[in-house]
Amino acid sequence: MTEPTGGSNGDPGVGGNPLEGFRWSAPEEEAPYQPTIVEPDDKLTGRLSPVVAGAGFPGAVTEAPAKPWWKRPLTWAIAGGVVVLAVIAVMIVSSRGGSAAPAVTLPASTVTLPQPTPTVSPSPLPADATAFLKAQPTKVLSYALVSAERDAAATSGAIESWRLGYSDGSSAAPLSVYAEQYADEPSAKAAIGLYLDPTVLASATPAPTAAAASPSASATASASTSAAAVPPAAPETGPVTVAGQATGVYYFVQNSDKTETVVWVNGTALFVAKGPAGVMKAFFLAYPL
């Protein structure tokens, strides 16, 4: 059996090379790709983009504005850390007894102790009480006014004279106060010699310090208890002041019978107060007239 042969067209009935007359044609080279830029259509974009305002869609998404520094959590976290570190440093220095932290001096404060009050009620004034008598205090420290009698036999030349008694409710004799009203200040000052010996007036020395605040009841009691062991001091004298203005003079005398006497003039009024030692100076300072 022989192999078939063909002609130029590849027909097996025709002899010859079947590729005779065939010519290879290479494809033409294509140009490089160039993208086509199309200008956006506002109407089309508005219909299709969900981030463009209009057509019932929400506005365009924009970048959130930056928060101020005091609203940033990180800022406060850093500040808090600095404060904690400062507190720890102070605690370490204090525990080591270092001198880095200066001593803090607190301002001086004034403590006002409550004034003693009477344990007994004042007695009512007599029916013939005058304006001068009504001006006398019914309470002085822990003492209350328990008696008031007019001295009709007074020969001092005063317009009116009253003998007053003040008691703290104890069994001790009441403090006595002799209150007189004069026509003028010279007459009131001249009457001091009727109640104090001239030698006492001559030996009186000025008070060393300004009148102190009235002591408490316990301080007055302790002073009265210790007064028996202290010899009488020289008579003391000083000004009587009202609102910073001198309105008279006072004399404070410690008697040999363990009592004290205070005589003072305030304007046209004269007072003679007598009572146990260690009490009368405070009583005089608290007396409002």
LINHU-V641658 format. One record per residue. PHI is phi as a letter, one per 30 degrees, with the letter a starting at -180 (none if undefined). Layout:
BEGIN
phi: (PHI	PHI)
END
This chain:
BEGIN
phi: (none	c	d	d	b	b	d	d	c	i	d	d	d	c	d	j	d	d	c	d	i	d	b	d	c	d	d	d	d	d	d	e	d	b	d	c	c	c	d	d	c	e	d	d	d	d	d	c	d	d	c	c	d	j	h	i	c	d	d	d	d	c	d	d	d	d	d	d	d	d	c	c	e	d	d	d	d	d	d	d	d	d	d	d	d	d	d	d	d	d	d	d	d	d	d	d	i	d	c	d	c	d	d	c	c	d	d	d	b	c	c	c	d	d	d	d	b	d	c	b	d	d	d	d	d	d	d	c	d	c	d	d	d	d	d	d	d	c	b	b	h	c	c	c	d	c	a	a	b	d	c	d	c	d	c	d	i	d	d	a	b	b	c	c	b	b	b	c	j	d	d	d	d	d	d	c	b	c	c	b	c	c	d	a	d	e	d	d	d	d	d	d	d	d	c	b	d	e	d	d	d	d	c	d	c	d	d	d	b	d	e	d	d	d	d	d	d	d	d	d	d	d	d	d	d	d	d	d	d	c	d	e	d	d	e	c	b	a	d	c	c	b	h	i	c	d	c	l	b	b	b	c	b	c	d	d	c	i	b	b	b	b	c	b	c	b	i	c	c	b	b	b	c	b	a	d	d	i	b	d	d	d	d	d	d	d	d	d	c)
END
